Amino acid sequence: MTATHSPVDPKLLEILVCPVTKESLEYNRDQNELISVKAGLAYPIRDGIPIMLPDEARVIED
């Protein structure tokens, strides 16, 4: 089964923040993730729903 790339509501993106740093997130359309630059984490979006759990986030390597 492949991941579906559902669009995320732009209003939701405006209010979501990283649960670790409490800073704003960047939307990566290609990877379908929300990126916390400061925390170095990428939160997945599944079926249009951001999964904002640090345990579910991918660590971004430099």
PDBQT receptor file of N, H, CA, C and O in Angstrom, charges set to zero:
ATOM      1  N   MET A   1       0.839  -1.177   0.000  1.00  0.00    +0.000 N 
ATOM      2  CA  MET A   1       0.000   0.000   0.000  1.00  0.00    +0.000 C 
ATOM      3  C   MET A   1       0.887   1.245   0.000  1.00  0.00    +0.000 C 
ATOM      4  O   MET A   1       1.845   1.329   0.769  1.00  0.00    +0.000 OA
ATOM      5  N   THR A   2       0.572   2.193  -0.850  1.00  0.00    +0.000 N 
ATOM      6  H   THR A   2      -0.206   2.125  -1.474  1.00  0.00    +0.000 HD
ATOM      7  CA  THR A   2       1.360   3.423  -0.928  1.00  0.00    +0.000 C 
ATOM      8  C   THR A   2       0.655   4.535  -0.181  1.00  0.00    +0.000 C 
ATOM      9  O   THR A   2      -0.563   4.514  -0.002  1.00  0.00    +0.000 OA
ATOM     10  N   ALA A   3       1.430   5.490   0.245  1.00  0.00    +0.000 N 
ATOM     11  H   ALA A   3       2.419   5.507   0.100  1.00  0.00    +0.000 HD
ATOM     12  CA  ALA A   3       0.865   6.638   0.965  1.00  0.00    +0.000 C 
ATOM     13  C   ALA A   3       0.086   7.511  -0.002  1.00  0.00    +0.000 C 
ATOM     14  O   ALA A   3       0.498   7.718  -1.144  1.00  0.00    +0.000 OA
ATOM     15  N   THR A   4      -1.031   8.014   0.463  1.00  0.00    +0.000 N 
ATOM     16  H   THR A   4      -1.366   7.846   1.390  1.00  0.00    +0.000 HD
ATOM     17  CA  THR A   4      -1.815   8.916  -0.368  1.00  0.00    +0.000 C 
ATOM     18  C   THR A   4      -1.410  10.342  -0.043  1.00  0.00    +0.000 C 
ATOM     19  O   THR A   4      -1.155  10.684   1.112  1.00  0.00    +0.000 OA
ATOM     20  N   HIS A   5      -1.355  11.164  -1.071  1.00  0.00    +0.000 N 
ATOM     21  H   HIS A   5      -1.562  10.886  -2.009  1.00  0.00    +0.000 HD
ATOM     22  CA  HIS A   5      -0.975  12.563  -0.905  1.00  0.00    +0.000 C 
ATOM     23  C   HIS A   5      -2.237  13.402  -0.961  1.00  0.00    +0.000 C 
ATOM     24  O   HIS A   5      -2.641  13.852  -2.033  1.00  0.00    +0.000 OA
ATOM     25  N   SER A   6      -2.856  13.612   0.179  1.00  0.00    +0.000 N 
ATOM     26  H   SER A   6      -2.528  13.246   1.050  1.00  0.00    +0.000 HD
ATOM     27  CA  SER A   6      -4.055  14.426   0.259  1.00  0.00    +0.000 C 
ATOM     28  C   SER A   6      -3.661  15.846   0.615  1.00  0.00    +0.000 C 
ATOM     29  O   SER A   6      -2.785  16.066   1.452  1.00  0.00    +0.000 OA
ATOM     30  N   PRO A   7      -4.310  16.807  -0.023  1.00  0.00    +0.000 N 
ATOM     31  CA  PRO A   7      -3.987  18.187   0.338  1.00  0.00    +0.000 C 
ATOM     32  C   PRO A   7      -4.390  18.489   1.777  1.00  0.00    +0.000 C 
ATOM     33  O   PRO A   7      -5.363  17.950   2.304  1.00  0.00    +0.000 OA
ATOM     34  N   VAL A   8      -3.611  19.363   2.386  1.00  0.00    +0.000 N 
ATOM     35  H   VAL A   8      -2.820  19.800   1.958  1.00  0.00    +0.000 HD
ATOM     36  CA  VAL A   8      -3.878  19.766   3.766  1.00  0.00    +0.000 C 
ATOM     37  C   VAL A   8      -4.544  21.129   3.711  1.00  0.00    +0.000 C 
ATOM     38  O   VAL A   8      -4.162  21.985   2.914  1.00  0.00    +0.000 OA
ATOM     39  N   ASP A   9      -5.538  21.323   4.558  1.00  0.00    +0.000 N 
ATOM     40  H   ASP A   9      -5.848  20.627   5.206  1.00  0.00    +0.000 HD
ATOM     41  CA  ASP A   9      -6.251  22.587   4.627  1.00  0.00    +0.000 C 
ATOM     42  C   ASP A   9      -5.261  23.716   4.957  1.00  0.00    +0.000 C 
ATOM     43  O   ASP A   9      -4.586  23.658   5.985  1.00  0.00    +0.000 OA
ATOM     44  N   PRO A  10      -5.172  24.731   4.103  1.00  0.00    +0.000 N 
ATOM     45  CA  PRO A  10      -4.231  25.839   4.357  1.00  0.00    +0.000 C 
ATOM     46  C   PRO A  10      -4.456  26.524   5.705  1.00  0.00    +0.000 C 
ATOM     47  O   PRO A  10      -3.495  26.971   6.331  1.00  0.00    +0.000 OA
ATOM     48  N   LYS A  11      -5.697  26.614   6.158  1.00  0.00    +0.000 N 
ATOM     49  H   LYS A  11      -6.477  26.251   5.649  1.00  0.00    +0.000 HD
ATOM     50  CA  LYS A  11      -5.984  27.228   7.462  1.00  0.00    +0.000 C 
ATOM     51  C   LYS A  11      -5.374  26.404   8.591  1.00  0.00    +0.000 C 
ATOM     52  O   LYS A  11      -4.898  26.955   9.584  1.00  0.00    +0.000 OA
ATOM     53  N   LEU A  12      -5.392  25.077   8.433  1.00  0.00    +0.000 N 
ATOM     54  H   LEU A  12      -5.779  24.630   7.627  1.00  0.00    +0.000 HD
ATOM     55  CA  LEU A  12      -4.792  24.195   9.427  1.00  0.00    +0.000 C 
ATOM     56  C   LEU A  12      -3.282  24.408   9.479  1.00  0.00    +0.000 C 
ATOM     57  O   LEU A  12      -2.687  24.433  10.556  1.00  0.00    +0.000 OA
ATOM     58  N   LEU A  13      -2.669  24.560   8.310  1.00  0.00    +0.000 N 
ATOM     59  H   LEU A  13      -3.152  24.539   7.434  1.00  0.00    +0.000 HD
ATOM     60  CA  LEU A  13      -1.219  24.787   8.259  1.00  0.00    +0.000 C 
ATOM     61  C   LEU A  13      -0.822  26.084   8.956  1.00  0.00    +0.000 C 
ATOM     62  O   LEU A  13       0.274  26.189   9.507  1.00  0.00    +0.000 OA
ATOM     63  N   GLU A  14      -1.715  27.071   8.931  1.00  0.00    +0.000 N 
ATOM     64  H   GLU A  14      -2.605  26.986   8.484  1.00  0.00    +0.000 HD
ATOM     65  CA  GLU A  14      -1.418  28.358   9.568  1.00  0.00    +0.000 C 
ATOM     66  C   GLU A  14      -1.352  28.249  11.090  1.00  0.00    +0.000 C 
ATOM     67  O   GLU A  14      -0.619  29.000  11.733  1.00  0.00    +0.000 OA
ATOM     68  N   ILE A  15      -2.116  27.314  11.671  1.00  0.00    +0.000 N 
ATOM     69  H   ILE A  15      -2.711  26.704  11.149  1.00  0.00    +0.000 HD
ATOM     70  CA  ILE A  15      -2.188  27.256  13.134  1.00  0.00    +0.000 C 
ATOM     71  C   ILE A  15      -1.345  26.145  13.751  1.00  0.00    +0.000 C 
ATOM     72  O   ILE A  15      -1.073  26.169  14.952  1.00  0.00    +0.000 OA
ATOM     73  N   LEU A  16      -0.930  25.170  12.942  1.00  0.00    +0.000 N 
ATOM     74  H   LEU A  16      -1.151  25.150  11.967  1.00  0.00    +0.000 HD
ATOM     75  CA  LEU A  16      -0.128  24.073  13.486  1.00  0.00    +0.000 C 
ATOM     76  C   LEU A  16       1.283  24.540  13.824  1.00  0.00    +0.000 C 
ATOM     77  O   LEU A  16       1.883  25.326  13.091  1.00  0.00    +0.000 OA
ATOM     78  N   VAL A  17       1.800  24.046  14.937  1.00  0.00    +0.000 N 
ATOM     79  H   VAL A  17       1.313  23.407  15.532  1.00  0.00    +0.000 HD
ATOM     80  CA  VAL A  17       3.186  24.305  15.321  1.00  0.00    +0.000 C 
ATOM     81  C   VAL A  17       3.821  22.981  15.731  1.00  0.00    +0.000 C 
ATOM     82  O   VAL A  17       3.123  22.013  16.033  1.00  0.00    +0.000 OA
ATOM     83  N   CYS A  18       5.121  22.951  15.738  1.00  0.00    +0.000 N 
ATOM     84  H   CYS A  18       5.688  23.737  15.492  1.00  0.00    +0.000 HD
ATOM     85  CA  CYS A  18       5.852  21.763  16.165  1.00  0.00    +0.000 C 
ATOM     86  C   CYS A  18       5.567  21.523  17.647  1.00  0.00    +0.000 C 
ATOM     87  O   CYS A  18       5.688  22.450  18.448  1.00  0.00    +0.000 OA
ATOM     88  N   PRO A  19       5.191  20.298  18.031  1.00  0.00    +0.000 N 
ATOM     89  CA  PRO A  19       4.938  20.024  19.447  1.00  0.00    +0.000 C 
ATOM     90  C   PRO A  19       6.207  20.063  20.308  1.00  0.00    +0.000 C 
ATOM     91  O   PRO A  19       6.123  20.166  21.532  1.00  0.00    +0.000 OA
ATOM     92  N   VAL A  20       7.361  19.983  19.682  1.00  0.00    +0.000 N 
ATOM     93  H   VAL A  20       7.430  19.899  18.687  1.00  0.00    +0.000 HD
ATOM     94  CA  VAL A  20       8.626  20.004  20.417  1.00  0.00    +0.000 C 
ATOM     95  C   VAL A  20       9.107  21.437  20.641  1.00  0.00    +0.000 C 
ATOM     96  O   VAL A  20       9.444  21.822  21.760  1.00  0.00    +0.000 OA
ATOM     97  N   THR A  21       9.136  22.222  19.558  1.00  0.00    +0.000 N 
ATOM     98  H   THR A  21       8.863  21.909  18.648  1.00  0.00    +0.000 HD
ATOM     99  CA  THR A  21       9.694  23.574  19.643  1.00  0.00    +0.000 C 
ATOM    100  C   THR A  21       8.636  24.676  19.755  1.00  0.00    +0.000 C 
ATOM    101  O   THR A  21       8.950  25.804  20.131  1.00  0.00    +0.000 OA
ATOM    102  N   LYS A  22       7.400  24.351  19.433  1.00  0.00    +0.000 N 
ATOM    103  H   LYS A  22       7.144  23.434  19.127  1.00  0.00    +0.000 HD
ATOM    104  CA  LYS A  22       6.283  25.323  19.402  1.00  0.00    +0.000 C 
ATOM    105  C   LYS A  22       6.484  26.392  18.330  1.00  0.00    +0.000 C 
ATOM    106  O   LYS A  22       5.915  27.480  18.417  1.00  0.00    +0.000 OA
ATOM    107  N   GLU A  23       7.296  26.078  17.322  1.00  0.00    +0.000 N 
ATOM    108  H   GLU A  23       7.758  25.194  17.251  1.00  0.00    +0.000 HD
ATOM    109  CA  GLU A  23       7.539  27.006  16.219  1.00  0.00    +0.000 C 
ATOM    110  C   GLU A  23       6.768  26.555  14.987  1.00  0.00    +0.000 C 
ATOM    111  O   GLU A  23       6.305  25.417  14.914  1.00  0.00    +0.000 OA
ATOM    112  N   SER A  24       6.636  27.455  14.020  1.00  0.00    +0.000 N 
ATOM    113  H   SER A  24       7.012  28.380  14.079  1.00  0.00    +0.000 HD
ATOM    114  CA  SER A  24       5.868  27.153  12.812  1.00  0.00    +0.000 C 
ATOM    115  C   SER A  24       6.547  26.052  11.993  1.00  0.00    +0.000 C 
ATOM    116  O   SER A  24       7.733  25.762  12.154  1.00  0.00    +0.000 OA
ATOM    117  N   LEU A  25       5.750  25.458  11.116  1.00  0.00    +0.000 N 
ATOM    118  H   LEU A  25       4.787  25.693  10.985  1.00  0.00    +0.000 HD
ATOM    119  CA  LEU A  25       6.204  24.334  10.302  1.00  0.00    +0.000 C 
ATOM    120  C   LEU A  25       6.186  24.714   8.826  1.00  0.00    +0.000 C 
ATOM    121  O   LEU A  25       5.440  25.598   8.408  1.00  0.00    +0.000 OA
ATOM    122  N   GLU A  26       7.015  24.035   8.050  1.00  0.00    +0.000 N 
ATOM    123  H   GLU A  26       7.622  23.316   8.390  1.00  0.00    +0.000 HD
ATOM    124  CA  GLU A  26       7.031  24.222   6.601  1.00  0.00    +0.000 C 
ATOM    125  C   GLU A  26       6.404  22.995   5.963  1.00  0.00    +0.000 C 
ATOM    126  O   GLU A  26       6.684  21.866   6.366  1.00  0.00    +0.000 OA
ATOM    127  N   TYR A  27       5.555  23.215   4.964  1.00  0.00    +0.000 N 
ATOM    128  H   TYR A  27       5.328  24.131   4.636  1.00  0.00    +0.000 HD
ATOM    129  CA  TYR A  27       4.911  22.104   4.266  1.00  0.00    +0.000 C 
ATOM    130  C   TYR A  27       5.780  21.659   3.092  1.00  0.00    +0.000 C 
ATOM    131  O   TYR A  27       6.125  22.463   2.225  1.00  0.00    +0.000 OA
ATOM    132  N   ASN A  28       6.127  20.380   3.070  1.00  0.00    +0.000 N 
ATOM    133  H   ASN A  28       5.847  19.727   3.773  1.00  0.00    +0.000 HD
ATOM    134  CA  ASN A  28       6.883  19.803   1.963  1.00  0.00    +0.000 C 
ATOM    135  C   ASN A  28       5.906  18.972   1.136  1.00  0.00    +0.000 C 
ATOM    136  O   ASN A  28       5.572  17.845   1.502  1.00  0.00    +0.000 OA
ATOM    137  N   ARG A  29       5.453  19.536   0.024  1.00  0.00    +0.000 N 
ATOM    138  H   ARG A  29       5.724  20.451  -0.274  1.00  0.00    +0.000 HD
ATOM    139  CA  ARG A  29       4.456  18.886  -0.825  1.00  0.00    +0.000 C 
ATOM    140  C   ARG A  29       4.999  17.588  -1.434  1.00  0.00    +0.000 C 
ATOM    141  O   ARG A  29       4.267  16.604  -1.539  1.00  0.00    +0.000 OA
ATOM    142  N   ASP A  30       6.269  17.578  -1.832  1.00  0.00    +0.000 N 
ATOM    143  H   ASP A  30       6.863  18.378  -1.746  1.00  0.00    +0.000 HD
ATOM    144  CA  ASP A  30       6.854  16.386  -2.470  1.00  0.00    +0.000 C 
ATOM    145  C   ASP A  30       6.879  15.180  -1.535  1.00  0.00    +0.000 C 
ATOM    146  O   ASP A  30       6.588  14.059  -1.954  1.00  0.00    +0.000 OA
ATOM    147  N   GLN A  31       7.224  15.409  -0.276  1.00  0.00    +0.000 N 
ATOM    148  H   GLN A  31       7.459  16.319   0.065  1.00  0.00    +0.000 HD
ATOM    149  CA  GLN A  31       7.309  14.326   0.701  1.00  0.00    +0.000 C 
ATOM    150  C   GLN A  31       6.023  14.165   1.507  1.00  0.00    +0.000 C 
ATOM    151  O   GLN A  31       5.875  13.207   2.266  1.00  0.00    +0.000 OA
ATOM    152  N   ASN A  32       5.084  15.114   1.337  1.00  0.00    +0.000 N 
ATOM    153  H   ASN A  32       5.204  15.892   0.720  1.00  0.00    +0.000 HD
ATOM    154  CA  ASN A  32       3.825  15.118   2.078  1.00  0.00    +0.000 C 
ATOM    155  C   ASN A  32       4.099  15.084   3.586  1.00  0.00    +0.000 C 
ATOM    156  O   ASN A  32       3.608  14.220   4.313  1.00  0.00    +0.000 OA
ATOM    157  N   GLU A  33       4.904  16.061   4.025  1.00  0.00    +0.000 N 
ATOM    158  H   GLU A  33       5.303  16.763   3.434  1.00  0.00    +0.000 HD
ATOM    159  CA  GLU A  33       5.312  16.148   5.422  1.00  0.00    +0.000 C 
ATOM    160  C   GLU A  33       5.287  17.605   5.876  1.00  0.00    +0.000 C 
ATOM    161  O   GLU A  33       5.330  18.532   5.067  1.00  0.00    +0.000 OA
ATOM    162  N   LEU A  34       5.216  17.772   7.178  1.00  0.00    +0.000 N 
ATOM    163  H   LEU A  34       5.181  17.019   7.835  1.00  0.00    +0.000 HD
ATOM    164  CA  LEU A  34       5.385  19.077   7.795  1.00  0.00    +0.000 C 
ATOM    165  C   LEU A  34       6.752  19.076   8.464  1.00  0.00    +0.000 C 
ATOM    166  O   LEU A  34       7.056  18.202   9.277  1.00  0.00    +0.000 OA
ATOM    167  N   ILE A  35       7.566  20.052   8.119  1.00  0.00    +0.000 N 
ATOM    168  H   ILE A  35       7.320  20.761   7.458  1.00  0.00    +0.000 HD
ATOM    169  CA  ILE A  35       8.955  20.090   8.552  1.00  0.00    +0.000 C 
ATOM    170  C   ILE A  35       9.148  21.102   9.679  1.00  0.00    +0.000 C 
ATOM    171  O   ILE A  35       8.746  22.261   9.573  1.00  0.00    +0.000 OA
ATOM    172  N   SER A  36       9.769  20.638  10.751  1.00  0.00    +0.000 N 
ATOM    173  H   SER A  36      10.095  19.697  10.836  1.00  0.00    +0.000 HD
ATOM    174  CA  SER A  36      10.222  21.525  11.822  1.00  0.00    +0.000 C 
ATOM    175  C   SER A  36      11.730  21.658  11.659  1.00  0.00    +0.000 C 
ATOM    176  O   SER A  36      12.489  20.763  12.032  1.00  0.00    +0.000 OA
ATOM    177  N   VAL A  37      12.152  22.781  11.099  1.00  0.00    +0.000 N 
ATOM    178  H   VAL A  37      11.536  23.508  10.796  1.00  0.00    +0.000 HD
ATOM    179  CA  VAL A  37      13.573  23.003  10.833  1.00  0.00    +0.000 C 
ATOM    180  C   VAL A  37      14.369  23.002  12.137  1.00  0.00    +0.000 C 
ATOM    181  O   VAL A  37      15.420  22.369  12.230  1.00  0.00    +0.000 OA
ATOM    182  N   LYS A  38      13.863  23.709  13.134  1.00  0.00    +0.000 N 
ATOM    183  H   LYS A  38      13.008  24.223  13.059  1.00  0.00    +0.000 HD
ATOM    184  CA  LYS A  38      14.583  23.841  14.401  1.00  0.00    +0.000 C 
ATOM    185  C   LYS A  38      14.742  22.498  15.106  1.00  0.00    +0.000 C 
ATOM    186  O   LYS A  38      15.802  22.211  15.663  1.00  0.00    +0.000 OA
ATOM    187  N   ALA A  39      13.691  21.670  15.086  1.00  0.00    +0.000 N 
ATOM    188  H   ALA A  39      12.830  21.903  14.634  1.00  0.00    +0.000 HD
ATOM    189  CA  ALA A  39      13.750  20.365  15.761  1.00  0.00    +0.000 C 
ATOM    190  C   ALA A  39      14.404  19.300  14.883  1.00  0.00    +0.000 C 
ATOM    191  O   ALA A  39      14.814  18.251  15.379  1.00  0.00    +0.000 OA
ATOM    192  N   GLY A  40      14.503  19.566  13.582  1.00  0.00    +0.000 N 
ATOM    193  H   GLY A  40      14.170  20.418  13.178  1.00  0.00    +0.000 HD
ATOM    194  CA  GLY A  40      15.061  18.565  12.671  1.00  0.00    +0.000 C 
ATOM    195  C   GLY A  40      14.146  17.363  12.509  1.00  0.00    +0.000 C 
ATOM    196  O   GLY A  40      14.606  16.227  12.395  1.00  0.00    +0.000 OA
ATOM    197  N   LEU A  41      12.826  17.629  12.500  1.00  0.00    +0.000 N 
ATOM    198  H   LEU A  41      12.452  18.551  12.593  1.00  0.00    +0.000 HD
ATOM    199  CA  LEU A  41      11.846  16.552  12.390  1.00  0.00    +0.000 C 
ATOM    200  C   LEU A  41      10.892  16.811  11.233  1.00  0.00    +0.000 C 
ATOM    201  O   LEU A  41      10.585  17.955  10.898  1.00  0.00    +0.000 OA
ATOM    202  N   ALA A  42      10.432  15.720  10.633  1.00  0.00    +0.000 N 
ATOM    203  H   ALA A  42      10.681  14.790  10.905  1.00  0.00    +0.000 HD
ATOM    204  CA  ALA A  42       9.442  15.787   9.561  1.00  0.00    +0.000 C 
ATOM    205  C   ALA A  42       8.235  14.959   9.991  1.00  0.00    +0.000 C 
ATOM    206  O   ALA A  42       8.327  13.742  10.153  1.00  0.00    +0.000 OA
ATOM    207  N   TYR A  43       7.103  15.637  10.174  1.00  0.00    +0.000 N 
ATOM    208  H   TYR A  43       7.028  16.626  10.042  1.00  0.00    +0.000 HD
ATOM    209  CA  TYR A  43       5.879  14.968  10.603  1.00  0.00    +0.000 C 
ATOM    210  C   TYR A  43       5.094  14.514   9.374  1.00  0.00    +0.000 C 
ATOM    211  O   TYR A  43       4.843  15.319   8.477  1.00  0.00    +0.000 OA
ATOM    212  N   PRO A  44       4.706  13.248   9.317  1.00  0.00    +0.000 N 
ATOM    213  CA  PRO A  44       3.990  12.748   8.144  1.00  0.00    +0.000 C 
ATOM    214  C   PRO A  44       2.550  13.255   8.093  1.00  0.00    +0.000 C 
ATOM    215  O   PRO A  44       1.958  13.614   9.111  1.00  0.00    +0.000 OA
ATOM    216  N   ILE A  45       2.011  13.273   6.887  1.00  0.00    +0.000 N 
ATOM    217  H   ILE A  45       2.492  12.982   6.060  1.00  0.00    +0.000 HD
ATOM    218  CA  ILE A  45       0.599  13.592   6.686  1.00  0.00    +0.000 C 
ATOM    219  C   ILE A  45      -0.026  12.354   6.063  1.00  0.00    +0.000 C 
ATOM    220  O   ILE A  45       0.379  11.926   4.982  1.00  0.00    +0.000 OA
ATOM    221  N   ARG A  46      -1.001  11.784   6.735  1.00  0.00    +0.000 N 
ATOM    222  H   ARG A  46      -1.330  12.132   7.613  1.00  0.00    +0.000 HD
ATOM    223  CA  ARG A  46      -1.659  10.570   6.253  1.00  0.00    +0.000 C 
ATOM    224  C   ARG A  46      -3.134  10.849   6.015  1.00  0.00    +0.000 C 
ATOM    225  O   ARG A  46      -3.851  11.281   6.918  1.00  0.00    +0.000 OA
ATOM    226  N   ASP A  47      -3.572  10.600   4.802  1.00  0.00    +0.000 N 
ATOM    227  H   ASP A  47      -2.990  10.250   4.069  1.00  0.00    +0.000 HD
ATOM    228  CA  ASP A  47      -4.972  10.837   4.431  1.00  0.00    +0.000 C 
ATOM    229  C   ASP A  47      -5.413  12.255   4.761  1.00  0.00    +0.000 C 
ATOM    230  O   ASP A  47      -6.544  12.478   5.193  1.00  0.00    +0.000 OA
ATOM    231  N   GLY A  48      -4.506  13.219   4.552  1.00  0.00    +0.000 N 
ATOM    232  H   GLY A  48      -3.587  13.038   4.201  1.00  0.00    +0.000 HD
ATOM    233  CA  GLY A  48      -4.818  14.618   4.782  1.00  0.00    +0.000 C 
ATOM    234  C   GLY A  48      -4.729  15.048   6.233  1.00  0.00    +0.000 C 
ATOM    235  O   GLY A  48      -5.038  16.196   6.555  1.00  0.00    +0.000 OA
ATOM    236  N   ILE A  49      -4.310  14.141   7.124  1.00  0.00    +0.000 N 
ATOM    237  H   ILE A  49      -4.059  13.209   6.862  1.00  0.00    +0.000 HD
ATOM    238  CA  ILE A  49      -4.242  14.444   8.556  1.00  0.00    +0.000 C 
ATOM    239  C   ILE A  49      -2.785  14.473   9.011  1.00  0.00    +0.000 C 
ATOM    240  O   ILE A  49      -2.091  13.459   8.934  1.00  0.00    +0.000 OA
ATOM    241  N   PRO A  50      -2.318  15.632   9.487  1.00  0.00    +0.000 N 
ATOM    242  CA  PRO A  50      -0.955  15.702  10.017  1.00  0.00    +0.000 C 
ATOM    243  C   PRO A  50      -0.834  14.865  11.293  1.00  0.00    +0.000 C 
ATOM    244  O   PRO A  50      -1.652  14.989  12.204  1.00  0.00    +0.000 OA
ATOM    245  N   ILE A  51       0.179  14.026  11.348  1.00  0.00    +0.000 N 
ATOM    246  H   ILE A  51       0.843  13.926  10.607  1.00  0.00    +0.000 HD
ATOM    247  CA  ILE A  51       0.445  13.200  12.526  1.00  0.00    +0.000 C 
ATOM    248  C   ILE A  51       1.506  13.926  13.343  1.00  0.00    +0.000 C 
ATOM    249  O   ILE A  51       2.702  13.826  13.068  1.00  0.00    +0.000 OA
ATOM    250  N   MET A  52       1.044  14.654  14.348  1.00  0.00    +0.000 N 
ATOM    251  H   MET A  52       0.073  14.734  14.571  1.00  0.00    +0.000 HD
ATOM    252  CA  MET A  52       1.919  15.557  15.099  1.00  0.00    +0.000 C 
ATOM    253  C   MET A  52       2.478  14.904  16.361  1.00  0.00    +0.000 C 
ATOM    254  O   MET A  52       2.485  15.514  17.431  1.00  0.00    +0.000 OA
ATOM    255  N   LEU A  53       2.934  13.690  16.235  1.00  0.00    +0.000 N 
ATOM    256  H   LEU A  53       2.928  13.195  15.367  1.00  0.00    +0.000 HD
ATOM    257  CA  LEU A  53       3.525  12.966  17.357  1.00  0.00    +0.000 C 
ATOM    258  C   LEU A  53       5.027  12.845  17.127  1.00  0.00    +0.000 C 
ATOM    259  O   LEU A  53       5.441  12.319  16.094  1.00  0.00    +0.000 OA
ATOM    260  N   PRO A  54       5.853  13.314  18.054  1.00  0.00    +0.000 N 
ATOM    261  CA  PRO A  54       7.307  13.221  17.869  1.00  0.00    +0.000 C 
ATOM    262  C   PRO A  54       7.774  11.789  17.596  1.00  0.00    +0.000 C 
ATOM    263  O   PRO A  54       8.731  11.592  16.847  1.00  0.00    +0.000 OA
ATOM    264  N   ASP A  55       7.120  10.792  18.184  1.00  0.00    +0.000 N 
ATOM    265  H   ASP A  55       6.342  10.951  18.791  1.00  0.00    +0.000 HD
ATOM    266  CA  ASP A  55       7.509   9.402  17.948  1.00  0.00    +0.000 C 
ATOM    267  C   ASP A  55       7.234   8.952  16.521  1.00  0.00    +0.000 C 
ATOM    268  O   ASP A  55       7.856   8.001  16.047  1.00  0.00    +0.000 OA
ATOM    269  N   GLU A  56       6.315   9.616  15.829  1.00  0.00    +0.000 N 
ATOM    270  H   GLU A  56       5.810  10.388  16.214  1.00  0.00    +0.000 HD
ATOM    271  CA  GLU A  56       5.979   9.274  14.439  1.00  0.00    +0.000 C 
ATOM    272  C   GLU A  56       6.799  10.073  13.432  1.00  0.00    +0.000 C 
ATOM    273  O   GLU A  56       6.800   9.762  12.241  1.00  0.00    +0.000 OA
ATOM    274  N   ALA A  57       7.499  11.107  13.909  1.00  0.00    +0.000 N 
ATOM    275  H   ALA A  57       7.498  11.360  14.877  1.00  0.00    +0.000 HD
ATOM    276  CA  ALA A  57       8.251  11.983  13.021  1.00  0.00    +0.000 C 
ATOM    277  C   ALA A  57       9.541  11.324  12.548  1.00  0.00    +0.000 C 
ATOM    278  O   ALA A  57      10.147  10.502  13.235  1.00  0.00    +0.000 OA
ATOM    279  N   ARG A  58       9.929  11.727  11.339  1.00  0.00    +0.000 N 
ATOM    280  H   ARG A  58       9.436  12.395  10.781  1.00  0.00    +0.000 HD
ATOM    281  CA  ARG A  58      11.190  11.266  10.760  1.00  0.00    +0.000 C 
ATOM    282  C   ARG A  58      12.275  12.283  11.131  1.00  0.00    +0.000 C 
ATOM    283  O   ARG A  58      12.068  13.489  10.998  1.00  0.00    +0.000 OA
ATOM    284  N   VAL A  59      13.418  11.799  11.592  1.00  0.00    +0.000 N 
ATOM    285  H   VAL A  59      13.586  10.819  11.700  1.00  0.00    +0.000 HD
ATOM    286  CA  VAL A  59      14.540  12.683  11.902  1.00  0.00    +0.000 C 
ATOM    287  C   VAL A  59      15.187  13.094  10.574  1.00  0.00    +0.000 C 
ATOM    288  O   VAL A  59      15.494  12.254   9.729  1.00  0.00    +0.000 OA
ATOM    289  N   ILE A  60      15.381  14.386  10.416  1.00  0.00    +0.000 N 
ATOM    290  H   ILE A  60      15.131  15.069  11.103  1.00  0.00    +0.000 HD
ATOM    291  CA  ILE A  60      16.000  14.924   9.209  1.00  0.00    +0.000 C 
ATOM    292  C   ILE A  60      17.506  14.922   9.398  1.00  0.00    +0.000 C 
ATOM    293  O   ILE A  60      18.032  15.525  10.334  1.00  0.00    +0.000 OA
ATOM    294  N   GLU A  61      18.181  14.243   8.505  1.00  0.00    +0.000 N 
ATOM    295  H   GLU A  61      17.754  13.753   7.745  1.00  0.00    +0.000 HD
ATOM    296  CA  GLU A  61      19.648  14.195   8.552  1.00  0.00    +0.000 C 
ATOM    297  C   GLU A  61      20.220  15.375   7.786  1.00  0.00    +0.000 C 
ATOM    298  O   GLU A  61      19.649  15.800   6.781  1.00  0.00    +0.000 OA
ATOM    299  N   ASP A  62      21.335  15.903   8.249  1.00  0.00    +0.000 N 
ATOM    300  H   ASP A  62      21.799  15.558   9.065  1.00  0.00    +0.000 HD
ATOM    301  CA  ASP A  62      21.995  17.019   7.548  1.00  0.00    +0.000 C 
ATOM    302  C   ASP A  62      22.691  16.535   6.312  1.00  0.00    +0.000 C 
ATOM    303  O   ASP A  62      23.300  17.330   5.595  1.00  0.00    +0.000 OA
TER     304      ASP A  62
